[in-house]
Amino acid sequence: MSERRYDPTHGEWVTFATHRQDRTYKPSAAACPLCPTRPGAPETEIAREHVDIAVFDNRFPSLSPHPPGPGIAGTDLVPVEPAYGHCEVVVFTDDHDATLADVGVARVHLLVETWARRVADLGADPRVRYVLPFENKGEAVGVTLHHPHGQIYAYPDVPPRPAREIAAGRRHHDATGRCVFCDVVAAEAGGPREVVAGEHFVAGVPPWARFPYEIDIWARAHVPSLPELSTPARADLARVLARVLAGYDRFFGASTSYLLGLHAAPTDGQDRDVSHLHLEICPPHRGGGKLKYLAGSETFGGAFLTDVAPEVAAERLRAACRDVEVPA
């Protein structure tokens, strides 16, 4: 089964991709499908012996440009449609034991350039409305392949959270004539919750942080999408992101698990005045070896409860990011 079913009680689409139950699950380093193919060894997803960055279609996609027909007939109440879209894997180092936090600024910059190109290419598909680059890192967030990698999903609609973001931005714009994220940057840059300051980007713990040590990275200028960033701004984003990730490892004293996602404008040209490029990084850690789980209030109420004040988290993370050595 690979299909999307509409939930009329929440106004959202849910994707079913049952073939993903059989996807590769925590293979040994010797059997890693994301490592480059070694001489005399079985071929992996990467045929070359060395790569800086590789992008390829996910072998177990949730969305596909050639999806099968739905397994059931939809109704007026619950429409059903093929799970159209694209799912790509982005491998950003051939070192099985590396992380994005330690590959260096130059490699992170190459990743930013790769994201920009793939967002532009996937967004050119007229059936795609939203492209989301993201990385799931660490077993604490359910990663099943340890080789450092991210993913890019291209959806036929705007997913629920970006859609709510856009709706909130529209309400703010209608009331004030301004972009809400531009106002956030004006309020947060240089303030007590700022963590890393770049020329074109600023990273901080948002005052509404849903996770105890969440950091958002906001474009200082109103830039709707990643492909529109200038060359200097892309380089600055790489520097800020590399420092934030290295700072997390220094602060937690170990390789940090996290969820990282990039939010931008829909690719159909809509809502550009209220869409402001930013990244969200959400570690599940809350300190002392404890994890932040999404429990009843978050899952059923959508109301996040956190254990660390954003101002305290920012002070701690700012010190870690300031003192850390970031490879060039």
Rosetta blueprint (number, residue, H / E / L):
1 M L
2 S E
3 E E
4 R E
5 R E
6 Y E
7 D E
8 P L
9 T L
10 H L
11 G L
12 E E
13 W E
14 V E
15 T E
16 F E
17 A E
18 T H
19 H H
20 R H
21 Q H
22 D H
23 R L
24 T L
25 Y L
26 K L
27 P L
28 S L
29 A H
30 A H
31 A H
32 C L
33 P L
34 L L
35 C L
36 P E
37 T L
38 R L
39 P L
40 G L
41 A L
42 P L
43 E L
44 T L
45 E L
46 I E
47 A L
48 R L
49 E L
50 H L
51 V L
52 D L
53 I L
54 A E
55 V E
56 F E
57 D E
58 N L
59 R L
60 F L
61 P L
62 S L
63 L L
64 S E
65 P L
66 H L
67 P L
68 P L
69 G L
70 P L
71 G L
72 I L
73 A L
74 G L
75 T L
76 D L
77 L L
78 V L
79 P L
80 V E
81 E E
82 P E
83 A L
84 Y E
85 G L
86 H E
87 C E
88 E E
89 V E
90 V E
91 V E
92 F L
93 T L
94 D L
95 D L
96 H L
97 D L
98 A L
99 T L
100 L L
101 A L
102 D L
103 V L
104 G L
105 V H
106 A H
107 R H
108 V H
109 H H
110 L H
111 L H
112 V H
113 E H
114 T H
115 W H
116 A H
117 R H
118 R H
119 V H
120 A H
121 D H
122 L H
123 G H
124 A L
125 D L
126 P L
127 R L
128 V L
129 R L
130 Y E
131 V E
132 L E
133 P E
134 F E
135 E E
136 N E
137 K E
138 G L
139 E H
140 A H
141 V H
142 G L
143 V L
144 T L
145 L L
146 H L
147 H L
148 P L
149 H E
150 G E
151 Q E
152 I E
153 Y E
154 A E
155 Y E
156 P L
157 D L
158 V L
159 P L
160 P H
161 R H
162 P H
163 A H
164 R H
165 E H
166 I H
167 A H
168 A H
169 G H
170 R H
171 R H
172 H H
173 H H
174 D H
175 A H
176 T H
177 G L
178 R L
179 C L
180 V H
181 F H
182 C H
183 D H
184 V H
185 V H
186 A H
187 A H
188 E H
189 A L
190 G L
191 G L
192 P L
193 R L
194 E E
195 V E
196 V E
197 A E
198 G L
199 E L
200 H L
201 F E
202 V E
203 A E
204 G E
205 V L
206 P L
207 P L
208 W L
209 A L
210 R L
211 F L
212 P L
213 Y L
214 E L
215 I E
216 D E
217 I E
218 W E
219 A E
220 R L
221 A L
222 H L
223 V L
224 P L
225 S L
226 L H
227 P H
228 E H
229 L L
230 S L
231 T H
232 P H
233 A H
234 R H
235 A H
236 D H
237 L H
238 A H
239 R H
240 V H
241 L H
242 A H
243 R H
244 V H
245 L H
246 A H
247 G H
248 Y H
249 D H
250 R H
251 F H
252 F H
253 G L
254 A L
255 S L
256 T L
257 S L
258 Y E
259 L E
260 L E
261 G E
262 L E
263 H E
264 A L
265 A L
266 P L
267 T L
268 D L
269 G L
270 Q L
271 D L
272 R L
273 D L
274 V L
275 S L
276 H L
277 L L
278 H E
279 L E
280 E E
281 I E
282 C E
283 P L
284 P L
285 H E
286 R E
287 G E
288 G L
289 G L
290 K E
291 L E
292 K L
293 Y L
294 L L
295 A L
296 G H
297 S H
298 E H
299 T H
300 F H
301 G H
302 G L
303 A L
304 F L
305 L L
306 T L
307 D L
308 V L
309 A L
310 P H
311 E H
312 V H
313 A H
314 A H
315 E H
316 R H
317 L H
318 R H
319 A H
320 A H
321 C H
322 R H
323 D H
324 V L
325 E L
326 V L
327 P L
328 A L
